[in-house]
Amino acid sequence: MNSTAIVIRHGPGTGLGTREMLDMALVLATFDCPVTVILQDDGVYWSRLPSFPEGNPLSLSGRLKSLPLYDVGPIIVHSESCDSRSVITDLGLPSTVLSTSEILDHLSTIDVILEA
């Protein structure tokens, strides 16, 4: 089965594409496709988002927290993006903070890379 990486580069409030990408990750994992989620650039803001009410269009906390239940992983947070934005990650789920070179090493093993 092909492995897939979903790179989320947009933060909250810049569109709803992230919701669809997380849904895609969950669907792929349901069919036993290995999925990696990478939060990079403004996407690192998702790693410290508070919980929103379910009706709110930014409410992704449930989807983010369900990723490990579907064996989506690893969940990678880009360290340089966090540093440049003064973001301290607090996903409440297993994630790994990696540098650019470490992410590139990981991506070299991936078959399909999707970006939002």
Protein Blocks (a to p, Z undefined) as FASTA:
>chain_A
ZZdddddfbdehiajklmmmmmmmmmmmmnopacddddehjllmmmmcccddfklmklmk
lmmmmmmmnopacddddfklmmmnopacdehpacddddfklmmmmmmmpfbdcdZZ
